Amino acid sequence: MTQVYGQECLPTILEIHNTYPQFANPNQEIQITTTITVSCISPGYVTRVDIMPAGYTRILTSASGPIAINRVTAPETNGPWSLDIVTSLTDYPYGRVLGIKRDPIIIQVGPSPTSTTQLTTTQYSTTTAKSTFTGPPITSTAIETHTVSGLLLSQDQTIALVAIIFAALFAIAALMLLRVRRSRM
C-alpha cells in the first residue's frame, strides 16, 4: 500500500494589478480594485489591501481577498491626491507576513491647474507589479503598516517601540529620584 502525502504550499505574491481613476471630483467616492495573484491557494492565508494617504499611518479603507475592492472619498480640495496601496499576504491566524508590496498612486482631484474642463471618472490607470518574497517569514501580529522614513512597521511594533522608550525614561527618572533620596540620607 502506498501512502500519498499532500505537499504543503507556501504562497507568495506573484502579481498585483491595481485599477483606479486618474481623476476625481472633490468629495467624490471612488473605487480602487486590486487583483492579487499568488503562487498557490492554501487554507489559512489571507490577502489584504489597505489604502492610506501617502506619508501617513492612517488606513482609510481595507479589503481582503484575491480581488479587493476599496472605496474612498476624494478630499474637498483640488490638487494631486497621493495614496499608498499596501498589499499583504498573511498566514492567518499566526500573523506571519509572507509578502508585502506598497504601490504609491496619485489621483488628480478637481481640475488640474492647466485644465478648465469638468472632470470625469471614466479614465483609469492600471499598474502591475511583480513581487516575490524570498527571505524568512516575518512574525507580526498586525497587518496594518506604517511608512516611517521608508521602513514598514506594524502598528504593534510602533506601539512596542514607544512603550519601550517610555519604560526606559520612567526607569531613568526613578533611578535619579532614588539617587537623590539616598544622597539626602
Secondary structure by P-SEA (a helix, b strand, c coil): cbbbbbbbbbccccbbbbbbbccccccbbbbbbbbbbcccccccbbbbbbbbccccccccccccccbbbbbbbbcccccbbbbbbbbbbbccccccccbbbbbbbbbbccccccccccccccbbbbbbbbbbbcccbbbbcccbbbbcccccccaaaaaaaaaaaaaaaaaaaaaaaaaaaaaac
